[in-house]
Amino acid sequence: MRLILVTAYFPPEVGSASHLYYELGSELVRRGHEVTILTGYPTYNIDRNSLPAAYRSGWWMKERVHGIDVVRIRTIGMPRQIPILRGLGQVTLALALCFSGVFLTRGNYDIVLVYSPPLFLGWTALALRRFKRAKAILNVQDLFPQSAIDLRVLRSPFLIRLFRRIESYLYRATDLVAVHSPGNKDHVVSCGGSASRVSIIPNMVDTKSITPGERNNAFRARYGINARDYVVSFAGVIGLSQDIDTVIDAAKHLKHQGDIVFYIVGDGIEKPRLMEKAQGMVNVRFLPMLQKEEYVELLHASDICLATLRKEVKTPVVPSKIMSIMAAGRPLIAGLPLQGDAPRIVEAARCGICIEPENPGALADAVQAIHGNPTLAKEYGENGRQFVERNFSLDVCTTLYLQAFERILTEDNRGQNT
């Protein structure tokens, strides 16, 4: 098969989108398929001073990364903290990636798979379907605009109606919508998508590169963490939805528990405010966003890993960090809306404790429950590792993608023969 994967982010950028499409693309190549990635120049979660010279100039470039053909095009950088400008940046990104797909790739393709959000990349998929004679698949990772509505980032009735219409149209117009959980499928269907055209494909984790490892490792040595420190970590985007206030407030509850230290690792628009809030707290420490290799070391160095979201997040989000935590064999505390799909996964895997969001006392109690029971912590870690190997490994999820690709291609061939 010849496939185009379209994503706003790709390594060396750090984040779930870049890692997902890099890992999926690499596995598809390993299985004998031809993969082209359409993306922008690296700008997100990177040290620009350390970027190779090739990424610092030019309007477009091609490179080959582990067998993947990567086509990059320079886009207009917009401030992420200003919603209108961020939206404009997403529109220009969609246009730029459409241009690169049409003019910077050769021949026809079988599949175009786009990562959403940005939602506007759905238009890119439809355009490439026409010009490249490919089936268009919308890979929905975050339910926009509902996620922005829940967080009250999007309030304008006009814009809400506009984005809902775009969302509904794309769900109906693309050949397939791929979602990562049953709750997300229900949302897509409720917004106009056809149940028969929605496939549930869980977010994958490379269980070969993320494995259980030593607690007292190079990460602890690098950051001066001694063996006595009991590390509770949150790693990822520090934005409006992640509810890091509750993590800091839970640390206040445990300030007299001398060995427990909270590490908040990552970057985002909320980080400066949160650092000011935690100023003077000896049991809360901040670190910047980590490259994947060091992120895995952080998981190993952690005694408990956190996944938190604000209660306003009504969409059934399954943070990809949950799969990484499970793969690393670490116990998890998930402070998420309990009606979502993520708590169901944690409960099915028996890999940690689920608590209601925005409840610092409950989070502190959960930390103490695991801290005081090493046997339970070990059991949670082992259960998570076994569950993720069976259900979310790179091999399992890539097979599900290929089955979905083959299904829509087969249906198209049948239609042409009738």
DODRENMAR-104244 format. One record per residue (C-alpha): chain; x negated, y negated, z negated; residue in one letter. Coordinates in nm, 2 decimals, always signed. Example, Ala and Ser with C-alpha at 12.3 -4.5 7.8 and 13.67 -1.06 7.14 Angstrom:
residues 2
{'A' {-1.23 +0.45 -0.78} 'a'}
{'A' {-1.37 +0.11 -0.71} 's'}
end
This chain:
residues 418
{'A' {+0.00 +0.00 +0.00} 'm'}
{'A' {-0.10 -0.36 +0.06} 'r'}
{'A' {+0.00 -0.58 -0.23} 'l'}
{'A' {-0.02 -0.95 -0.32} 'i'}
{'A' {-0.01 -1.04 -0.69} 'l'}
{'A' {+0.07 -1.40 -0.76} 'v'}
{'A' {-0.02 -1.55 -1.10} 't'}
{'A' {-0.09 -1.89 -1.25} 'a'}
{'A' {-0.38 -1.75 -1.46} 'y'}
{'A' {-0.65 -1.50 -1.38} 'f'}
{'A' {-1.00 -1.43 -1.54} 'p'}
{'A' {-1.21 -1.60 -1.65} 'p'}
{'A' {-0.91 -1.77 -1.80} 'e'}
{'A' {-0.79 -1.61 -2.12} 'v'}
{'A' {-0.43 -1.51 -2.18} 'g'}
{'A' {-0.17 -1.24 -2.14} 's'}
{'A' {-0.09 -1.33 -1.78} 'a'}
{'A' {-0.45 -1.32 -1.66} 's'}
{'A' {-0.53 -0.99 -1.84} 'h'}
{'A' {-0.21 -0.82 -1.73} 'l'}
{'A' {-0.27 -0.89 -1.36} 'y'}
{'A' {-0.64 -0.82 -1.38} 'y'}
{'A' {-0.58 -0.48 -1.54} 'e'}
{'A' {-0.28 -0.39 -1.31} 'l'}
{'A' {-0.48 -0.50 -1.00} 'g'}
{'A' {-0.78 -0.30 -1.10} 's'}
{'A' {-0.58 +0.01 -1.17} 'e'}
{'A' {-0.40 -0.02 -0.83} 'l'}
{'A' {-0.73 -0.05 -0.65} 'v'}
{'A' {-0.86 +0.25 -0.84} 'r'}
{'A' {-0.56 +0.44 -0.71} 'r'}
{'A' {-0.65 +0.35 -0.35} 'g'}
{'A' {-0.42 +0.05 -0.29} 'h'}
{'A' {-0.53 -0.29 -0.14} 'e'}
{'A' {-0.47 -0.58 -0.38} 'v'}
{'A' {-0.50 -0.95 -0.32} 't'}
{'A' {-0.45 -1.20 -0.61} 'i'}
{'A' {-0.33 -1.55 -0.54} 'l'}
{'A' {-0.41 -1.79 -0.82} 't'}
{'A' {-0.57 -2.13 -0.90} 'g'}
{'A' {-0.91 -2.24 -1.01} 'y'}
{'A' {-0.98 -2.15 -1.37} 'p'}
{'A' {-0.87 -2.43 -1.61} 't'}
{'A' {-0.68 -2.27 -1.90} 'y'}
{'A' {-0.84 -2.15 -2.22} 'n'}
{'A' {-1.20 -2.17 -2.09} 'i'}
{'A' {-1.51 -2.36 -2.16} 'd'}
{'A' {-1.55 -2.58 -1.85} 'r'}
{'A' {-1.91 -2.65 -1.93} 'n'}
{'A' {-1.99 -2.28 -1.89} 's'}
{'A' {-1.80 -2.23 -1.56} 'l'}
{'A' {-2.00 -2.10 -1.27} 'p'}
{'A' {-2.08 -2.36 -1.00} 'a'}
{'A' {-1.85 -2.19 -0.75} 'a'}
{'A' {-1.54 -2.29 -0.96} 'y'}
{'A' {-1.64 -2.66 -0.99} 'r'}
{'A' {-1.60 -2.77 -0.63} 's'}
{'A' {-1.40 -2.71 -0.32} 'g'}
{'A' {-1.03 -2.69 -0.25} 'w'}
{'A' {-1.01 -2.31 -0.20} 'w'}
{'A' {-1.23 -2.01 -0.23} 'm'}
{'A' {-1.23 -1.63 -0.19} 'k'}
{'A' {-1.41 -1.38 -0.42} 'e'}
{'A' {-1.40 -1.01 -0.49} 'r'}
{'A' {-1.35 -0.90 -0.85} 'v'}
{'A' {-1.38 -0.53 -0.91} 'h'}
{'A' {-1.23 -0.44 -0.58} 'g'}
{'A' {-0.96 -0.71 -0.59} 'i'}
{'A' {-0.96 -0.98 -0.33} 'd'}
{'A' {-0.90 -1.30 -0.52} 'v'}
{'A' {-0.79 -1.62 -0.33} 'v'}
{'A' {-0.81 -1.94 -0.54} 'r'}
{'A' {-0.67 -2.28 -0.45} 'i'}
{'A' {-0.72 -2.60 -0.64} 'r'}
{'A' {-0.41 -2.74 -0.80} 't'}
{'A' {-0.32 -3.07 -0.97} 'i'}
{'A' {-0.39 -3.05 -1.34} 'g'}
{'A' {-0.10 -3.19 -1.55} 'm'}
{'A' {-0.09 -3.25 -1.93} 'p'}
{'A' {+0.08 -2.94 -2.08} 'r'}
{'A' {+0.22 -3.14 -2.37} 'q'}
{'A' {+0.44 -3.36 -2.14} 'i'}
{'A' {+0.73 -3.15 -2.02} 'p'}
{'A' {+0.81 -3.35 -1.71} 'i'}
{'A' {+0.45 -3.35 -1.59} 'l'}
{'A' {+0.41 -2.99 -1.68} 'r'}
{'A' {+0.71 -2.91 -1.47} 'g'}
{'A' {+0.57 -3.11 -1.18} 'l'}
{'A' {+0.25 -2.92 -1.21} 'g'}
{'A' {+0.44 -2.59 -1.18} 'q'}
{'A' {+0.61 -2.70 -0.86} 'v'}
{'A' {+0.28 -2.80 -0.70} 't'}
{'A' {+0.13 -2.47 -0.81} 'l'}
{'A' {+0.41 -2.28 -0.64} 'a'}
{'A' {+0.36 -2.48 -0.32} 'l'}
{'A' {-0.02 -2.44 -0.33} 'a'}
{'A' {+0.00 -2.06 -0.39} 'l'}
{'A' {+0.25 -2.03 -0.11} 'c'}
{'A' {+0.01 -2.22 +0.12} 'f'}
{'A' {-0.28 -1.99 +0.02} 's'}
{'A' {-0.07 -1.68 +0.08} 'g'}
{'A' {+0.04 -1.78 +0.42} 'v'}
{'A' {-0.28 -1.93 +0.56} 'f'}
{'A' {-0.56 -1.77 +0.36} 'l'}
{'A' {-0.46 -1.40 +0.38} 't'}
{'A' {-0.44 -1.19 +0.69} 'r'}
{'A' {-0.18 -0.95 +0.82} 'g'}
{'A' {+0.14 -0.82 +0.66} 'n'}
{'A' {+0.18 -0.68 +0.31} 'y'}
{'A' {+0.42 -0.43 +0.15} 'd'}
{'A' {+0.48 -0.60 -0.19} 'i'}
{'A' {+0.46 -0.95 -0.33} 'v'}
{'A' {+0.47 -0.94 -0.72} 'l'}
{'A' {+0.48 -1.27 -0.89} 'v'}
{'A' {+0.44 -1.35 -1.26} 'y'}
{'A' {+0.71 -1.57 -1.41} 's'}
{'A' {+0.70 -1.82 -1.57} 'p'}
{'A' {+0.64 -2.05 -1.40} 'p'}
{'A' {+0.99 -1.97 -1.26} 'l'}
{'A' {+0.91 -2.17 -0.94} 'f'}
{'A' {+0.67 -1.89 -0.83} 'l'}
{'A' {+0.99 -1.70 -0.74} 'g'}
{'A' {+1.02 -1.94 -0.44} 'w'}
{'A' {+0.66 -1.85 -0.35} 't'}
{'A' {+0.76 -1.48 -0.35} 'a'}
{'A' {+1.05 -1.55 -0.12} 'l'}
{'A' {+0.84 -1.75 +0.12} 'a'}
{'A' {+0.57 -1.48 +0.14} 'l'}
{'A' {+0.84 -1.22 +0.19} 'r'}
{'A' {+0.93 -1.40 +0.51} 'r'}
{'A' {+0.58 -1.47 +0.64} 'f'}
{'A' {+0.42 -1.15 +0.52} 'k'}
{'A' {+0.72 -0.91 +0.58} 'r'}
{'A' {+0.68 -0.79 +0.22} 'a'}
{'A' {+0.93 -0.70 -0.05} 'k'}
{'A' {+0.95 -0.98 -0.32} 'a'}
{'A' {+0.94 -0.88 -0.68} 'i'}
{'A' {+0.99 -1.12 -0.97} 'l'}
{'A' {+0.80 -1.01 -1.28} 'n'}
{'A' {+0.98 -1.19 -1.56} 'v'}
{'A' {+0.77 -1.22 -1.87} 'q'}
{'A' {+0.95 -1.51 -2.04} 'd'}
{'A' {+1.31 -1.60 -1.99} 'l'}
{'A' {+1.30 -1.96 -1.87} 'f'}
{'A' {+1.50 -2.18 -1.90} 'p'}
{'A' {+1.65 -2.00 -2.21} 'q'}
{'A' {+1.33 -2.00 -2.40} 's'}
{'A' {+1.29 -2.38 -2.36} 'a'}
{'A' {+1.65 -2.43 -2.45} 'i'}
{'A' {+1.62 -2.23 -2.77} 'd'}
{'A' {+1.32 -2.44 -2.87} 'l'}
{'A' {+1.50 -2.77 -2.78} 'r'}
{'A' {+1.22 -2.85 -2.54} 'v'}
{'A' {+1.48 -2.86 -2.26} 'l'}
{'A' {+1.79 -3.07 -2.36} 'r'}
{'A' {+1.91 -3.24 -2.05} 's'}
{'A' {+2.24 -3.09 -1.93} 'p'}
{'A' {+2.15 -3.17 -1.57} 'f'}
{'A' {+1.81 -3.00 -1.59} 'l'}
{'A' {+1.96 -2.70 -1.78} 'i'}
{'A' {+2.23 -2.65 -1.50} 'r'}
{'A' {+1.96 -2.70 -1.23} 'l'}
{'A' {+1.72 -2.44 -1.38} 'f'}
{'A' {+2.00 -2.19 -1.45} 'r'}
{'A' {+2.11 -2.21 -1.09} 'r'}
{'A' {+1.75 -2.16 -0.97} 'i'}
{'A' {+1.71 -1.87 -1.22} 'e'}
{'A' {+2.03 -1.70 -1.10} 's'}
{'A' {+1.95 -1.75 -0.74} 'y'}
{'A' {+1.60 -1.59 -0.77} 'l'}
{'A' {+1.74 -1.30 -0.97} 'y'}
{'A' {+1.98 -1.23 -0.68} 'r'}
{'A' {+1.75 -1.32 -0.39} 'a'}
{'A' {+1.44 -1.12 -0.47} 't'}
{'A' {+1.43 -0.75 -0.39} 'd'}
{'A' {+1.36 -0.65 -0.74} 'l'}
{'A' {+1.33 -0.80 -1.09} 'v'}
{'A' {+1.08 -0.64 -1.32} 'a'}
{'A' {+1.13 -0.70 -1.70} 'v'}
{'A' {+0.94 -0.56 -2.00} 'h'}
{'A' {+1.24 -0.46 -2.23} 's'}
{'A' {+1.60 -0.36 -2.22} 'p'}
{'A' {+1.71 -0.70 -2.38} 'g'}
{'A' {+1.54 -0.88 -2.09} 'n'}
{'A' {+1.73 -0.67 -1.84} 'k'}
{'A' {+2.06 -0.75 -2.01} 'd'}
{'A' {+1.98 -1.12 -1.98} 'h'}
{'A' {+1.89 -1.10 -1.61} 'v'}
{'A' {+2.21 -0.91 -1.54} 'v'}
{'A' {+2.42 -1.16 -1.73} 's'}
{'A' {+2.26 -1.44 -1.52} 'c'}
{'A' {+2.36 -1.28 -1.19} 'g'}
{'A' {+2.11 -1.01 -1.13} 'g'}
{'A' {+2.22 -0.67 -1.02} 's'}
{'A' {+2.16 -0.39 -1.27} 'a'}
{'A' {+2.04 -0.16 -0.99} 's'}
{'A' {+1.78 -0.42 -0.89} 'r'}
{'A' {+1.63 -0.46 -1.23} 'v'}
{'A' {+1.35 -0.23 -1.35} 's'}
{'A' {+1.22 -0.21 -1.71} 'i'}
{'A' {+0.84 -0.18 -1.70} 'i'}
{'A' {+0.68 -0.24 -2.04} 'p'}
{'A' {+0.38 -0.46 -2.07} 'n'}
{'A' {+0.07 -0.25 -2.05} 'm'}
{'A' {-0.25 -0.23 -2.25} 'v'}
{'A' {-0.58 -0.08 -2.14} 'd'}
{'A' {-0.61 +0.19 -2.41} 't'}
{'A' {-0.96 +0.27 -2.28} 'k'}
{'A' {-1.10 -0.08 -2.34} 's'}
{'A' {-0.91 -0.14 -2.66} 'i'}
{'A' {-0.96 +0.14 -2.91} 't'}
{'A' {-0.99 +0.17 -3.28} 'p'}
{'A' {-1.32 +0.04 -3.41} 'g'}
{'A' {-1.54 -0.04 -3.71} 'e'}
{'A' {-1.40 -0.30 -3.96} 'r'}
{'A' {-1.74 -0.42 -4.06} 'n'}
{'A' {-1.86 -0.52 -3.72} 'n'}
{'A' {-2.05 -0.78 -3.52} 'a'}
{'A' {-1.75 -1.02 -3.54} 'f'}
{'A' {-1.76 -1.03 -3.92} 'r'}
{'A' {-2.14 -1.08 -3.91} 'a'}
{'A' {-2.10 -1.36 -3.65} 'r'}
{'A' {-1.85 -1.56 -3.85} 'y'}
{'A' {-1.98 -1.48 -4.20} 'g'}
{'A' {-1.70 -1.26 -4.31} 'i'}
{'A' {-1.82 -1.02 -4.58} 'n'}
{'A' {-1.69 -0.67 -4.64} 'a'}
{'A' {-1.49 -0.78 -4.94} 'r'}
{'A' {-1.28 -1.03 -4.74} 'd'}
{'A' {-0.94 -0.89 -4.65} 'y'}
{'A' {-0.87 -1.04 -4.31} 'v'}
{'A' {-0.51 -1.12 -4.20} 'v'}
{'A' {-0.53 -1.25 -3.84} 's'}
{'A' {-0.31 -1.42 -3.58} 'f'}
{'A' {-0.46 -1.45 -3.24} 'a'}
{'A' {-0.31 -1.61 -2.93} 'g'}
{'A' {-0.14 -1.93 -2.81} 'v'}
{'A' {-0.07 -2.18 -3.09} 'i'}
{'A' {+0.24 -2.34 -2.95} 'g'}
{'A' {+0.59 -2.45 -3.04} 'l'}
{'A' {+0.73 -2.09 -3.06} 's'}
{'A' {+0.46 -1.91 -3.25} 'q'}
{'A' {+0.57 -2.02 -3.61} 'd'}
{'A' {+0.22 -2.07 -3.75} 'i'}
{'A' {+0.36 -2.29 -4.02} 'd'}
{'A' {+0.50 -1.98 -4.18} 't'}
{'A' {+0.16 -1.82 -4.17} 'v'}
{'A' {+0.00 -2.12 -4.35} 'i'}
{'A' {+0.28 -2.13 -4.60} 'd'}
{'A' {+0.24 -1.76 -4.67} 'a'}
{'A' {-0.13 -1.82 -4.73} 'a'}
{'A' {-0.03 -2.08 -4.99} 'k'}
{'A' {+0.17 -1.81 -5.17} 'h'}
{'A' {-0.14 -1.60 -5.18} 'l'}
{'A' {-0.40 -1.86 -5.26} 'k'}
{'A' {-0.48 -1.70 -5.60} 'h'}
{'A' {-0.54 -1.36 -5.42} 'q'}
{'A' {-0.91 -1.43 -5.38} 'g'}
{'A' {-1.00 -1.16 -5.12} 'd'}
{'A' {-0.72 -1.23 -4.87} 'i'}
{'A' {-0.82 -1.47 -4.59} 'v'}
{'A' {-0.60 -1.58 -4.30} 'f'}
{'A' {-0.77 -1.63 -3.96} 'y'}
{'A' {-0.57 -1.83 -3.70} 'i'}
{'A' {-0.74 -1.78 -3.37} 'v'}
{'A' {-0.66 -1.95 -3.04} 'g'}
{'A' {-0.56 -2.29 -2.90} 'd'}
{'A' {-0.24 -2.48 -2.81} 'g'}
{'A' {-0.06 -2.80 -2.85} 'i'}
{'A' {+0.03 -2.73 -3.22} 'e'}
{'A' {-0.32 -2.65 -3.33} 'k'}
{'A' {-0.43 -3.01 -3.44} 'p'}
{'A' {-0.12 -3.06 -3.65} 'r'}
{'A' {-0.16 -2.72 -3.81} 'l'}
{'A' {-0.53 -2.77 -3.89} 'm'}
{'A' {-0.44 -3.09 -4.07} 'e'}
{'A' {-0.17 -2.91 -4.26} 'k'}
{'A' {-0.41 -2.64 -4.38} 'a'}
{'A' {-0.69 -2.89 -4.47} 'q'}
{'A' {-0.84 -2.80 -4.80} 'g'}
{'A' {-0.71 -2.44 -4.80} 'm'}
{'A' {-1.00 -2.21 -4.86} 'v'}
{'A' {-0.80 -1.90 -4.75} 'n'}
{'A' {-0.71 -2.03 -4.40} 'v'}
{'A' {-0.96 -2.06 -4.13} 'r'}
{'A' {-0.93 -2.15 -3.76} 'f'}
{'A' {-1.12 -2.02 -3.47} 'l'}
{'A' {-1.10 -2.11 -3.09} 'p'}
{'A' {-0.95 -1.89 -2.82} 'm'}
{'A' {-1.17 -1.58 -2.77} 'l'}
{'A' {-1.28 -1.39 -2.46} 'q'}
{'A' {-1.13 -1.04 -2.44} 'k'}
{'A' {-1.44 -0.86 -2.57} 'e'}
{'A' {-1.46 -1.08 -2.88} 'e'}
{'A' {-1.08 -1.06 -2.93} 'y'}
{'A' {-1.11 -0.68 -2.95} 'v'}
{'A' {-1.38 -0.73 -3.21} 'e'}
{'A' {-1.14 -0.96 -3.41} 'l'}
{'A' {-0.88 -0.68 -3.41} 'l'}
{'A' {-1.13 -0.44 -3.54} 'h'}
{'A' {-1.24 -0.68 -3.81} 'a'}
{'A' {-0.88 -0.75 -3.92} 's'}
{'A' {-0.71 -0.56 -4.20} 'd'}
{'A' {-0.37 -0.68 -4.09} 'i'}
{'A' {-0.26 -0.84 -3.76} 'c'}
{'A' {+0.03 -1.07 -3.72} 'l'}
{'A' {+0.29 -1.14 -3.45} 'a'}
{'A' {+0.52 -1.43 -3.53} 't'}
{'A' {+0.79 -1.63 -3.36} 'l'}
{'A' {+1.03 -1.90 -3.47} 'r'}
{'A' {+1.39 -1.80 -3.54} 'k'}
{'A' {+1.51 -2.03 -3.26} 'e'}
{'A' {+1.35 -1.79 -3.01} 'v'}
{'A' {+1.67 -1.60 -2.92} 'k'}
{'A' {+1.53 -1.43 -2.60} 't'}
{'A' {+1.42 -1.07 -2.66} 'p'}
{'A' {+1.05 -1.14 -2.64} 'v'}
{'A' {+0.79 -0.86 -2.69} 'v'}
{'A' {+0.46 -1.04 -2.74} 'p'}
{'A' {+0.18 -0.86 -2.56} 's'}
{'A' {-0.04 -0.89 -2.86} 'k'}
{'A' {+0.17 -0.62 -3.03} 'i'}
{'A' {+0.05 -0.36 -2.78} 'm'}
{'A' {-0.32 -0.47 -2.83} 's'}
{'A' {-0.28 -0.45 -3.21} 'i'}
{'A' {-0.14 -0.10 -3.18} 'm'}
{'A' {-0.41 +0.01 -2.94} 'a'}
{'A' {-0.68 -0.11 -3.18} 'a'}
{'A' {-0.52 +0.10 -3.46} 'g'}
{'A' {-0.45 -0.19 -3.69} 'r'}
{'A' {-0.13 -0.23 -3.91} 'p'}
{'A' {+0.11 -0.50 -3.79} 'l'}
{'A' {+0.34 -0.75 -3.96} 'i'}
{'A' {+0.60 -0.88 -3.71} 'a'}
{'A' {+0.78 -1.20 -3.82} 'g'}
{'A' {+1.03 -1.21 -3.53} 'l'}
{'A' {+1.40 -1.25 -3.47} 'p'}
{'A' {+1.52 -0.91 -3.59} 'l'}
{'A' {+1.78 -0.87 -3.31} 'q'}
{'A' {+1.51 -0.87 -3.04} 'g'}
{'A' {+1.34 -0.58 -2.87} 'd'}
{'A' {+1.00 -0.62 -3.04} 'a'}
{'A' {+1.12 -0.52 -3.39} 'p'}
{'A' {+1.28 -0.21 -3.23} 'r'}
{'A' {+0.94 -0.11 -3.09} 'i'}
{'A' {+0.76 -0.16 -3.43} 'v'}
{'A' {+1.02 +0.04 -3.60} 'e'}
{'A' {+1.01 +0.32 -3.34} 'a'}
{'A' {+0.63 +0.33 -3.36} 'a'}
{'A' {+0.63 +0.31 -3.74} 'r'}
{'A' {+0.32 +0.09 -3.70} 'c'}
{'A' {+0.39 -0.19 -3.95} 'g'}
{'A' {+0.65 -0.41 -4.12} 'i'}
{'A' {+0.92 -0.63 -3.96} 'c'}
{'A' {+1.04 -0.93 -4.15} 'i'}
{'A' {+1.27 -1.22 -4.06} 'e'}
{'A' {+1.10 -1.52 -3.91} 'p'}
{'A' {+1.02 -1.84 -4.09} 'e'}
{'A' {+1.01 -1.67 -4.43} 'n'}
{'A' {+0.67 -1.73 -4.60} 'p'}
{'A' {+0.76 -1.54 -4.91} 'g'}
{'A' {+0.86 -1.23 -4.71} 'a'}
{'A' {+0.54 -1.26 -4.51} 'l'}
{'A' {+0.33 -1.28 -4.83} 'a'}
{'A' {+0.51 -0.98 -4.98} 'd'}
{'A' {+0.45 -0.78 -4.66} 'a'}
{'A' {+0.08 -0.87 -4.67} 'v'}
{'A' {+0.05 -0.76 -5.04} 'q'}
{'A' {+0.24 -0.44 -4.97} 'a'}
{'A' {-0.02 -0.33 -4.71} 'i'}
{'A' {-0.31 -0.48 -4.90} 'h'}
{'A' {-0.22 -0.27 -5.20} 'g'}
{'A' {-0.17 +0.06 -5.01} 'n'}
{'A' {-0.47 +0.16 -4.79} 'p'}
{'A' {-0.31 +0.49 -4.71} 't'}
{'A' {-0.01 +0.31 -4.57} 'l'}
{'A' {-0.23 +0.08 -4.37} 'a'}
{'A' {-0.42 +0.37 -4.22} 'k'}
{'A' {-0.09 +0.55 -4.13} 'e'}
{'A' {+0.05 +0.24 -3.96} 'y'}
{'A' {-0.27 +0.20 -3.76} 'g'}
{'A' {-0.27 +0.57 -3.65} 'e'}
{'A' {+0.10 +0.57 -3.56} 'n'}
{'A' {+0.06 +0.25 -3.35} 'g'}
{'A' {-0.23 +0.40 -3.15} 'r'}
{'A' {-0.04 +0.72 -3.08} 'q'}
{'A' {+0.27 +0.53 -2.97} 'f'}
{'A' {+0.10 +0.30 -2.74} 'v'}
{'A' {-0.09 +0.58 -2.57} 'e'}
{'A' {+0.24 +0.75 -2.50} 'r'}
{'A' {+0.44 +0.45 -2.39} 'n'}
{'A' {+0.23 +0.15 -2.29} 'f'}
{'A' {-0.10 +0.27 -2.15} 's'}
{'A' {-0.24 +0.13 -1.83} 'l'}
{'A' {-0.19 +0.46 -1.66} 'd'}
{'A' {+0.18 +0.50 -1.77} 'v'}
{'A' {+0.28 +0.14 -1.68} 'c'}
{'A' {+0.10 +0.13 -1.35} 't'}
{'A' {+0.28 +0.45 -1.25} 't'}
{'A' {+0.61 +0.28 -1.33} 'l'}
{'A' {+0.52 -0.02 -1.11} 'y'}
{'A' {+0.43 +0.21 -0.82} 'l'}
{'A' {+0.76 +0.40 -0.86} 'q'}
{'A' {+0.95 +0.07 -0.84} 'a'}
{'A' {+0.75 -0.04 -0.54} 'f'}
{'A' {+0.81 +0.29 -0.36} 'e'}
{'A' {+1.18 +0.29 -0.44} 'r'}
{'A' {+1.25 -0.05 -0.28} 'i'}
{'A' {+1.03 +0.03 +0.02} 'l'}
{'A' {+1.21 +0.37 +0.06} 't'}
{'A' {+1.55 +0.20 +0.04} 'e'}
{'A' {+1.45 -0.05 +0.30} 'd'}
{'A' {+1.34 +0.23 +0.54} 'n'}
{'A' {+1.66 +0.41 +0.49} 'r'}
{'A' {+1.85 +0.09 +0.57} 'g'}
{'A' {+1.66 +0.05 +0.89} 'q'}
{'A' {+1.73 +0.41 +1.00} 'n'}
{'A' {+2.11 +0.39 +0.95} 't'}
end
